[in-house]
Amino acid sequence: QDLDEVFRHHLEIAINQLLQTELAEFWGYERYSYAGINTGNNHNGSYERSFDTKYGQLNLTIPRDRNGRFENHILPAYGRHSDNL
């Protein structure tokens, strides 16, 4: 059980970092980069979402963009659980 908790913790960190990276790739520049000035689409906060896996519950921070065009491709749109991660 301790091994599942360690894996769950690292999986949570990895998915949160992957979501931030996916947003940066969507924009074409890193967050706080000078390249993002006057683009009309910037970071617009984030929202918390819990996601159940076979390793336990992940607490994820899903980023948003100002124009609402960013859609992550890592997690299902309205899904709350998966055993396939």
Summary of the structure (lengths in Angstrom):
residues: 85
radius of gyration: 14.5
end to end distance: 17.8
largest distance: 49.2
contacts: 194
relative contact order: 0.22
helix: 34%
strand: 26%
